[in-house]
């Protein structure tokens, strides 16, 4: 090492180059893990415009951090490097790249330490980073070890050692016995120790001389556009395409088309169409001018899967047995033995197609694709993942939060606009078909984490930039466990974003109606818009959904534009999800396959009160957090405005919704004749209704996906 090469300026530049190389290399290894891997392994995964934006921000952040830490490392080890060079230490060139690697490892460990609570995989990652940090300190202070450990100055090796064993252990322990959960991290650490001790022998060709800093930085920089090109080549366009041909022989000319739109997690109480104080649904209000609005539509369940299964079969959850209970011994998809609406219409010659944003439960694995010629449920690459909290981008994001909003980084499903990128061209394809169509569309923007795009994110006051998905999850956990109530600022934020998301999907839904009109299809299309369940915001110590059959969970919007309907109509009669299949088939002129628990809604207004059921089954997350409250089955029976609630843990409630729509005054009285009648009626319904489905377990891949999305512990 010459004096010229160790001048402060030259050494600083070299440190910056090594910092650039190291942190860019790590960011690219993460990119391979988080983006390219899922695109290669899952054909239904897509990389959206948000993914490009977030990835560009993250790589720029890694680059900036690398420049800063490279300079810090150069300033810190220059005196040490000069002394080693004077002593003729042949490995003195390893000091600076080793110091840069140490900044990466320490940042990795500190990011993990900031996570609360620290998971098993996080603990493994922390142990690995501690071991690597010790080895790098040994490299810096011990000349005899410097040559042996010099390979740790190579950023690609450090990145692989930080992420490789952790990823392998994480994949190994998921859903495995406790013994494997204990042995996996120990094995990962033992292997890592062996690699470190034998590293010079196996990785000597990666020895990083100080004079090669520019080449390392250039290589890392060159791989950035190459990684982007790889993603571009793997890109799958957001365009659904029909294949095959319909059974047009049975299709009667002139039969109406059917468009069924489910608004995931939208409760009626937050729609201006239903009297909400914020203007969240102007376009649904416009639709209602020539449609029928059902003011008292009740979801069959407070969960996605059973509600959609009820919509598709005309059966309540107790009978069809499909419940999104993501526990290996309880999970139950919709059994193939049930005849769905899509199957009936496909058998009549309809072209059946579906585009769903809910990539969690509206899947073929859950029986939702039965009868559909096209079933499209793409999922965006998840840039932040509950099961991969050990990656450094989590810590980098917390730094970014100091300067910009990262709220939309947690987007986990296609947005309404992205769904429409598939639906709108699909409508043109459907028009060219010689048969009528049944098109099912699912929007999910109103589901947690509630991420409406601008300007809808600030359309209503209350947004708090600091309440990201992690913070909201912590609030939810505290409220559900009844450690505290939700504070006004938290609720204001959640409702502002929830309402903004509803307004956003309302505006995108208007584009579908406009396209139907442009194509001349609207008049002869039966348009059904319905919520699958609602959402809670802290009332009664409840958050989100899958928690109860209270009105905020099960009172949903239902608007039907019947073919050639031109006048508005309002129906006050209580109706259910199970009525939709009978209604659609009745309008089309087809009989309802038996059995069914619903009825056609045509002409129902003004008829005598009928009994309607809603059910809430145990949710794995909430039942794990608070088993005494949520490891139960809860049901509601509606008879006109009177609602009776019964739970398997002994809760009994009675409300008159005409006088108490918020369910604040429990009228339950065991001696009251009305109470006795409703209680007996619900007990008889449960006794006489039997689950017809066989038990089915989901495969490991499906369970792993649910686990990565936070639906399984």
Protein Blocks (a to p, Z undefined) as FASTA:
>chain_A
ZZklmgfklmmmmmmmmmmmmmmmmmmmmmmmmmmmmmmmmmkbccdfklmmmmmmmmmm
mmmmmmmmmmmmmmmmmmmmmmmmmnopaklmmmmmmmmmmmmmmmmmmmmmmpccddfk
lmmmmmmmmmmmmmmmmmmmmmklmmmmmmmmpmklmmmmmmmmmmmmmmmmgopafklm
mmmmmmmmmmmmmmmmmmmmmmmmmpccfklmmmmmmmmmmmmmmmmmmmmmmpccdddd
dehjddfklpcghiacddddddehiafklcfknopabdfblmlmmmmmmcccdfbbccfb
fcfklmmmmmmnopafklnopacddbfklgccddfkbccfklmmmmnopacddddfblml
mcfklopmgoiabdcddddddfbdfklmmbmklmmmmmmmmmmccklmmpcbdcfklmmm
mmmmmmmmmmmpmbdcddddddfklgcehiaddfklmmpghiafklcfklmmmmmmmmmn
omaccdfklmmmmmmmmmmmmmmmmmmmmmmmmmmmmnopmmmpccddddfbdcdehigh
iahehkbccfklmmccdddddehiabdcddfbdcdfklmmmmmmmmnopacddddfbdcf
ehkgopacddddddddddfklmmmmmmlmnccdddddehjbccdddfeopacdddfklmm
nopaccbdfklmklmmmmmmmmmmmmmpccfbdcddddfklmmmmmmnopaZZ
